[in-house]
Amino acid sequence: MGDIMTEKTLHLKKMLEDMKARGETWELLRLFGPSGPRVVVEGKHAVMLASNNYLDLANDPRLKEAAKEAIEKYGWGAGSDWSIAGYTDLQEKLHKKIAEFKETPAGLAFQTGFATNAGTLAKIVGKGDVVVSDELNHGSIIDGIRLSRADKVIYKHLDMGDLEDKLRQVHDKYEHILVVTDGVFSMDGDIAPMDEIVKIADEYGAMTYVDDSHGEGVLGEGRGIGHHFGVQKKIDFQMGTFSKALGSMGGMIAGEEYVIEYIYNTARTWLLSAAYPPAVTAANIKSLEIVMQEKDRVQRLWDNRNYFKKELESMGFDTWKSQTPIVPVMVRDSKKAKELAHKLFDAGVFALPIVFPMVPRGLERIRNQISAGHTKEDLDYALNAYEKAGKELGLI
């Protein structure tokens, strides 16, 4: 039986071997301990530059204490889906906290950010509708649009003229139009101009949806891209995640009360997935409270980012389009990007190469993600490693 099964899947082995030959596979590295500004990875102490932990909350003692208290009161597992018997009073509190955080009438938590996009987009538009989507939107947005069966029109990345052209083309052909964009784009670290997007969409009667996963805790004093541009009450669907700057786990969506009720009554990823443990719910509530209260934490993040980016550029590195704590170092070659990452790791800096298909061929890079928890000593240590490795590889 084993040989027969193997024969059926040999085409996958060949596809994997081809990917490895092109340098397009991931090498999984194990952390031995918590995620933080400095970590132990594969037994080696290193400065962490590969994490989404922008506000250094992933190991915050207050989140851990909130989780412990929830375990004592609610146990570990939720026991069911939220839609059946896994919905606690603690979860209701989280939903109200999401609405407060996003400055909307209502909020809803999902199991993951991917589940939020895939489940929500599949239900707020459908066959006969059209989605106008930025060409560099996240894969979860792409999958959600596919599941919706709506037509899709792509506009050039952050090109507001092209967005308006596309809306003009579809305006009289569809009853429902949805403009979808990432807020902060996770590979380049650039920012969608949400004020302009909302204005243009309104002119053509289109709804707006933003994936704020990399903007929460980073933009708008931590409240995200809507707050950053002062349009938080004008965006129809504000999506986000707890797994990045908020240091925890899960996704979220915020909007009008009837919108949220419609979503949790229709989105299969919400209805048909088990609720996450109450401990996660409690940690999520605490993380939102911290971000709303501690604006100095967000400022430290930006101080660190500005210093690190300036020093990299002074050495001669190309940081591409970065406007946020996502700071790429452009290499433009898959194998050389991996070689740079290995040299950095040998020097005690954990920074991952980003290669095709995550980015187009010719735009390979190391993606650095700065944290509020990094000290100047951490950043200088990493910068010294970059300078040495960059010279050895002829990058600077």
Salt bridges, closest charged atoms under 4 A:
ASP18 OD2 - LYS14 NZ 2.88
GLU24 OE1 - ARG22 NE 2.83
GLU24 OE2 - ARG361 NH2 2.97
GLU27 OE1 - HIS342 NE2 3.44
GLU42 OE1 - ARG30 NH2 2.80
ASP60 OD1 - ARG62 NE 2.99
ASP60 OD2 - ARG297 NH2 3.74
GLU100 OE1 - LYS97 NZ 3.36
GLU103 OE1 - HIS227 ND1 2.75
ASP129 OD1 - HIS176 ND1 3.11
ASP134 OD1 - HIS157 ND1 2.89
ASP143 OD1 - ARG146 NH1 3.47
ASP162 OD1 - LYS166 NZ 2.75
GLU164 OE2 - ARG168 NH2 3.79
ASP165 OD1 - ARG168 NH1 2.81
ASP172 OD1 - HIS171 ND1 3.06
GLU175 OE2 - HIS176 NE2 3.82
ASP188 OD1 - ARG365 NH1 3.01
ASP190 OD2 - HIS157 NE2 2.71
GLU203 OE2 - LYS199 NZ 2.99
ASP212 OD2 - LYS102 NZ 2.90
GLU216 OE2 - LYS102 NZ 2.92
GLU221 OE1 - HIS227 NE2 3.84
GLU289 OE2 - LYS97 NZ 3.73
GLU289 OE1 - LYS286 NZ 3.34
GLU294 OE2 - ARG62 NH1 2.54
GLU294 OE1 - ARG297 NE 3.02
ASP296 OD2 - ARG300 NH1 3.65
GLU313 OE2 - LYS309 NZ 2.69
ASP318 OD2 - ARG332 NH1 3.14
ASP378 OD1 - ARG38 NE 2.58
ASP380 OD2 - LYS376 NZ 2.88
GLU387 OE2 - LYS391 NZ 3.61
GLU392 OE1 - LYS343 NZ 3.09
GLU392 OE2 - LYS388 NZ 2.68
